[in-house]
Amino acid sequence: MNFAGKTKLAKPPATQETKAIKLNRRDNNTSGVSPLVIRITQNERQLLQDWLVELQQHTNKRLTGAKLVRGLIAMRAKINQKTLIESIADNT
């Protein structure tokens, strides 16, 4: 497409040093998908880690946040949505 009156952005002068931004987003070897970024506080992160440790003691398996989310998705029909929505509202 040709946009009349529009100019291309100027490239930085050759003497100006430009730095590339590297994003650490490589695909997972087992599932082949990029990780999902979830923004939580340090306190929430610690509570999540404590919950995973507690669940690991009952399952004798290494659990991750992704496995926890997959488990919650699998039991979605059994979760009381009203209670969940109220909990989300109370904690946001």
N, C-alpha and C positions, 0 to 999 in steps of 0.2 A: 504494500500500500504506500502511496505517496501522499504525505501530508504537507501541503503547501504552507510555507511560512514557519514550519517547525525545523529547528536545527538539531543536529546530533549533539549529545553531551560531549564536552571537550575531554580528551584524555589528559591525565596528569602529566606534567612535564617529565621528561626522561630522567632528570636529576632527582625528582621527588621519589622517595622510597615508599612503595605501597606494600602493605602487609596483607596476606591472604587470611581470611577467617576460616579456620578449620572447625567443622562441626563434627562432633563425635557421634555419628549416627550410622553405625554399621548394622547390618542385618544379623539377627540371631541365627546361629548355626543350626539349631534344632527346628525352629519353626519357620525360618526364612522371612520374618517380618521385623520391622524396626520397633524399638521399644516405645512404649507409651509413657510420656512424661506427665507426672502428676505433681502439682505444686502443693506441698503440705509443709507445715511448720516443723521445726526440729522436734518440738514436743510431740506432735502427731506422728512424726517418723519413729520416735522412740516407742510410742504406744503401739504402733503397727508392728514394730520389731518384737516387742514383748508378746503381743498376741500370736505372732508367728512362732516364737519359741514355745509358747504354751501349747499351741496346736501340734508342733513337732513332737512334743513329749507324748502325745496321745497317738500319733500315727507312726512314729519311728521312721519318718521320711523327712528329707530336707524340703522345707516349704519356702516358697518365695511369695512376694506380693502378687506376682502374676498368677501363681497357682491358686492363691486365695481368691482373686477376682474371678478366675475361671470357675471355681467352686461355687461362688455366690451366683454367677450367671446360670450355672446348671440347676441351682435350687431356687431360681427366681420365682417360680410359681408358688413355692411354699412360704415365701417371705410376705409378711403382712405389709402391704404397700402403704397403708395409712400410717402405721407406726414408723416405717422407714422415712416417709416424707416429713413427718413431725420431727424425727431425729435430725434429719438434714436441715430443716428450718431452725431448729434449736442450736445447731452447731455451725451456722454460717453467718 
